[in-house]
């Protein structure tokens, strides 16, 4: 059963628009709620107030590595309610990415005002994730105890040291691991991203610095940790080292 996770980003906090030109009407916005139903839709509820009546509202969203776009249904209910729905089945976004969004408001007098950027993290909220974080890595898992998380992060450091013997990679940002306890559950997540990758146990979304792997409990769990974690980590580190040139790697080297 899929759960709804409501991100209470800002409640009854009004923020003035930062790029308001001198002489324009004053506009304020309050973000009331961001609700993500995993793989289905994202709902944003906000309030906008203005000295000049509001004519129209448009919402723009941007993933970390993508250009901004304006999709979905925006409803403005005068005098100040904004409701926005993004259908993730028609317009999928990458799981585990940070989304920035902002409002473009057209006033009755013709002024067009763009708001500050707001942010939320789009995660797989079907599970209650545990986490462990260090300077280089952040590990998320939902089945297993703290020892499991420490084993994963220690293996990541072993992999980082081993890869560093052959390749100098100035790690630019923290790498995140999401550990699924079931291959089917992990592949369901990849399928939501239109990444239908059958018969795989792990995947690196290198441009986001995100690694998803399936490591089921059982006698082979330690072996799978030592096999998968360094392998997927190498993809992300190669991407950080090569940038756009990563796409030109021969298949035999990339795998």
N, C-alpha and C positions, 0 to 999 in steps of 0.2 A: 504494500500500500504506500502510495507516494504521499509524502508529507508536505504541507505548506510551511515555509519558513518566512516569517515576516521580519524584514530588516527595518527596525525603527531607527532610521538615520537621524532625523531631526524632528522633534515634536514641538510644535508651537514656537519655533525659533524663526524669526523673519530675517532674511538676509537681503540687503540692498544689492542691486545690480552694479557690478564694478565698473562697467564701461559706459555708464550713463553720461551722455554729453551734456554740457552746460546748456540750460534752457529747456531740456527735455523734462517731461512729466516724471515724477518720482514713481518707481515701481518696486514692490517688494514681493518676495516669494517665500513660502514656508513649505518644506517637504514634510508631509505627514506620514507617508508610509510607502515602502517599496516591498512588494510581495512577489516572490519567485515560486512558481509551481514548476518543478524541474521537468524540462523537456516539453513543456506545454505553453506557458505564457509568463510574462512579467507584467505586473500592474504597478503603476505609479500614481499616487494621489498627492496633489499639492494644492496650495492656495496662493493666488496672486492678487495683490491689491495695487491699485493705481489711482492717482488723482484724476487721470483722464480715462474714460471708459475703454475697456479692452475689446478689440474687434476679433482677434484671432490669435491662437496659440499653436506653435509647432514645436515638437520635441526632436532633438538630435541625439543619437547614441554613437559611441565610438569604442570599439575594442582596442586593446593595447597596441595591436599591430596593424590595425585596419584604418581606412578612411572613415570619417563620420558619415552617417546616413540618417535619413528621416523616414521611418516606416512605422506602420501600426496605426491604431485608431486614437485620435486625440479628441476629447470632448471637453469643451469649455462651457460650464454652466454659470452664467452671470449670477452674482457679481464677481465671484473670485475662485470658483472650484475648477481645478484641472484634473482630468482623468485620462490616463494613457494606458493602452494595452498593446503589448508586443506579442504576436503569435510566434512562438519559437518553432513551431512545426513548419511554418511557411518561411520564417526568417531565423534560422538557427544561429546561435552564437557559441563561441568556444567555451566549453565547461572549464572552470577554474581560471577564468580570465577576469580582470578588473574592467568594469564598464564605467566610462564617464558619460554623463548626459547633461544637457542644458536645454534651456527654453528660449525660443525666439518669439517675442510677443509684439504683435501689431496693434497699435492703439487707433482709436477712432480718428485722431487728428493726423494720422499718417506716419507717426514715429514708429520705428522698428528697433526694438531693444533686445539685446542678447544678454542672457543671465550669466552668472558665474557657472563653473562646472561643478557638478556633484558626482559622487562615486558610490558604486556598490560592487561587491564581489559575487559573481555568479558561480555557485558551487553545486555539487551533487548533494542536495539536502535530504535525500532519502535515508541517509545514515547519520548516526551520531558519531562524529569524528573525534578521536583523540589526537593529540598533537605533541610533537617534541621539536624544539627549534634550537639551532646553533647559529653561528655567524655565517656559515656557508650553506646550510641545508635546513629545510623544514619538512618534517615527516608527518603524514596524516594516515591514520588507520582506524578501523572501527571494530575489529575483532582481534583480541589478544591483549596481553597485559603490557605494563611499562617495559618489561624486559624485551618484549618483541620490538617495540619502537627503538630501544637502545641498540639492539642487534642490527636493525636496518641502518641506523645512522652511523654505527661503527663500520659497517660494510661499505657505506658510501665513502667514508673517509679513506678506507683501504683502497677503494677503487680510484679515488682522486689521487692518492699517492702513487699508485701503479701507473695510471695514465700520465702523470706528471713526469715519469722517468723517460717517456718517449715524446711527449708533446707539451710545450710550454703554453699554458692557457691562462691568461689573466682573467680570472673569474669575475664577471662584471656585476652579477646580482645573485641573490639567494635562489637556489634550485629547490623546487618543491616536489615531493614524492607523495602520491596518493596510492595507498596499498589496499587493493580489494581482496576480500577473502574468497572470491569466486570468479572464475574466468568469465562465466556468463554475465555476471553483474558488471564486470569491467567492459565487456564487449557491448553490452546494452548502452553504456555511457558513450563509447566511441561511435556507435551507430547513431545516437542522437546528434552527434557532430558530423553526421554523414561520412564517417570514417569506418566503413564496414571492413574490418580486418579480422577475418576468420582464422582460427587456429593459431592465434598469437596470445602470448601471456603478458606482453608488455608493449608500451608505446611511449615514445618521447615526442612531445609537442615542443620542439627545440626553440622556436622563436619566443615562446612564452616562458621557457625555463621550467616546464611542467612535465613530470614523468608519471605515468599511470602503469601499475603492474598488478597482476593477480598472483597472490601467494597464499594458497589455501592452507589451513592448519593440517598437520599430519607429520608423519615421520620424515618426509622429504622437504619440510619447510625450510630448514637451514640451508640445504643445498640450493633451493630455488632462490633464496635471498642472495647467496653468493654468486649465483649464475646471472640473475636478472639485473640486480642493482648496478653493478659495474658496467654491464653491457649498455643499458639505457642511458646511464650517466655519460658514457663516451659519446653518444649522439649529441647531447646537449653541449658538451665541452667542445666537440669539433665544430658545432655551429657557432659557438662564441668565438672560436679561433678564426674561422673562415668567413663568417658572415654570409653574404649572398653566394660566395663561392662554394658553400656547402652543397648546393643543388647540383654541382658539377662533379661531385665525388663519384667514382665508379662504383657499381653495385657491390663488387667483391670487397671493397674497402669500407663501404658504408654499413655492411652487415657482417 
